[in-house]
Amino acid sequence: MLEVATLLTTSFIESENRMKHPQHTTSEQVGPTLRQISRWHEELRELHARLRPHFARPEVHQQALCYLQAVLSDVPRKNGWQLAEQARQAHPYGMQRLLSQAVWDQEAVRDEGRRLVSETLKPPVRPGEEEAPFPVLVLDESGFPKRGRHSAGVGPQYCGRTGRVENCQVGVFLSYVTAAGHGLIDRELYLPEDWCSDLPRRHTAHIPDTLTFQTKPELAKLMVHRAHAAGLPFRWVVADTDLRPQS
């Protein structure tokens, strides 16, 4: 169920490829067994049922399952049309409405995903076994290249995925790591200052008036505080250099 929780809590995040020298600090990852893979479909439905209280209508709740099933498929491009085709829907409007207009509690879904990741990654207690440095919170940013200028927060800025400045959105993400594995548990969209001061553009992108400019370190600090307030146990917080608090 961890794979599903990770997908859900990152608002369907794309992974980042940074231009860094390879540094292997962890052991080689071992892939899931066939037995584990065979349970993914069942675990997805268990998670789907767990999220039902956070959706206003059963139709939206069902559409969320179709969306997740399509995103977890081998569709090469995860856009509205291809996800709809994978779900055997005639048009992408249902997928688009789920992410833009449908009524569901995104924060509650995020919190449920965090609880699920914590439960799944909680290591067994063995007397005398040293657990340090786990659990660890890991912070980093990721960029999403865009062609247009209407997506919230889009603009010329550094994109870690391509290693250069280009038109993109940038998000800050929080991952939870234990000896049993890791999963993404929180996210915040970075909104540049020029977006914050442009009220007509904000309203067109449906950005709430109450949202003010926050630096990436401030967004990172907000997510760490949320994890702490939720009672999530952790020993260390590590981050990319771009997310270090400014003195």
N, C-alpha and C positions, 0 to 999 in steps of 0.2 A: 504493500500500500504506500510505501515511501515515495515511489516514483510518481504516483498520482498526486500526493500531497505537495511534492516539490513543484510540479507543474502548476497546480492550482494557486499556491501562495505567491508565485512570482508574476501573477497576471500574465501568464503565458510568455515567459521571458525567452529571448534569444541568447545564446551563449556568446561570450566575448573572447576574441583571440587577440592577445596583447603581443606587441613586438618586444619580447624579452628573451634573454639567454635562458636556455633550458636548465632548470635546477630541480633535480629529483629529490624531494625531501620526504616522500612517502613511498610505501611499498607499491608494487604494481597492482593495479585494480583487478580484482577477480570478478568476472561477469556473473550474472545470475544463472542459476541452474534451470533446467527445463521444468522442474517441479515448481520453482518460484514463478517462472513465466506463465505457467498454466493457471496460476491463481490470480493473475493480474486483473482479468476480466471480472472475476468475482469480487476482488477487493475494490475495484472501481465502483461497482454497484453498492458495496457496503458504505463507501465514502459518500456516494451520491445520496443514500438514504439518511446519512448522518447530517447532511447539509439542508435537508428539507425545511427545518424551521426558519431558515434565513431567506427564503424565497416567498414573495407575496402570492404568487399564483403557481399552481401545479404545472401549467404549460411552460412557464419560464424555467422551472426546476428541471423538467424533462429536456428542454432545449440545452440546458447546461450540460447534461449527460451526453447529448449528441455532439456538442462542441468538444468536450474532453475526449470522447472516443475518436473524433476526427483528428484532433491535434496529436493524439498518441499513435495515429496510423502512420503509414509510410508515404503519405502525400508529400511530394517534394517541396511545394510552396504552400505555406499555411495562410493563404488569403481567403477572403470571404467566399468567393466562388468555388474554390477547390475544396474548402471544408464543407460547404453545402453539398457539393457533388458527392463527396465521400459519405455524407450522412443521408444521401439519396433524397435531397431536397431540391425543388425545382429552381430556386433562386436563393441568393445570399441574405435576403432581408431578415430572416429569423436570426441568423448568426450575428449580423450587424446590430440588430435591435437588442440582443442579449447584452452586448458590450456598451451600448450607448443610451438606451432608453428604458429597458426593462427594469422593474423594481426588484432589487435584491440587495441584501446588506453585505456590501463588500468587506467592511471591517470585521463583521462577525465571521464571514467565510475565512478571512485571513487568520483570525484568532483560532478558529477550528482547525485550520491547517497547521498552525503552530503547535497546538495541543497534540495533533496526530503525529507530527514529526518528533516531538519530545517523547511521546509514548513509544514510538517505533524504535528510536535510537537510544533509549534508556538502557545502559549496559547492565548485565546481571551483576549483583553484588557478590564479590568473592573476598572472604576475609583475608586481610593482609596484602591484597593486591594494590599496587600503586596506580591511581587513576590519573595523576597529573600528566599532561596539562589539561586534560579534558574535564568537562565540556568547554568548548571555545566558541565565541561569536566571531564571525568573519565578515568584514565590511568591504565592499568594492562597488565600483560604478560600471555601467555598461551602456554603450551607445547603439542606437538603432537608425541606420541611414534612411532618409526620406527624400522623396522627389519634390513634394509640394511644400507650402508654407502654412498650412491650416491646422496640422496636428498640434495639439497642445505642447508648448515648450520647444517646438522645433526651431532650428536656426543654425548658423555656422558655429560649430564648436568641436572640440576634440572628440573623436569617436574611437574608442579603444578597439572596436572590432576591425577597423581598417588601419589604425595607427596614424591617422592624419586628421586635420581639421576639415570638416565637411558638413553639409546640411543633415542634421540628425536630431533625434531626441536623446536625452540622457537620463538614466535612472540610477538610483542608489539602492543597493540590495544587501540584505542581511542573511547570512547562512549560519546554521547551527551544526556544530561538528562534535562528535563523540568518537570513542574508539570503535563504535559499531557502524559509523558512516556519517553522512552529512545530508542536509536538506535545506532549501531556501525557505525562510519563514516570514520575510517582510520586504517591503519595497516602498520607495517614494520617488515620484517624478520630479526631476530638477526643473524648476521654472526660472529661466534667465530674467535678469532685471528689466530688460526691454519689454518682455511679455507682461511683467507685473504692472508696468506703468501705462500699458496700452489697453484701456478699458474696453473699447469696441472689439478689439481682437480677442480679449479675454471672454467677453460675452458670447462671441461667435463660437468659441471653442468650449463654451459651457463651464468655464473655470469660476468657481465661487468667488464672490467679492471678498470673503473673509480670508482667502488665501493670500499670504504675504510672501515677499522674497525671503528665501532661506538658502544659505550656502550649502554645499554638499556636506561639509563636516557637521553643520547644524542638523541636516536631515539624518545623518548617520547617528548623531547623538539622540535624536528623537526616537529612532527605532530601538536603540539600546535601552532607553528608558522604558519603552513599551514592553520589551522582553522582561526587564527587571520587575516592572509593575505586575506582570502576569505570573510572577513566581517562577520563571524559567531559570533553572540552576546553571551557572556558568562560572568558570574560573578566570578566563582571560578574554580580552577583546583585542583582535588584531585587524589591521586595515591597510589598504594601499596608501602610499605616501600622499596622494591627492586628497585623502579624507582625514588627515591628521588635524586635530583642533588647532585653530590659529591662536597664538598667544597675544 
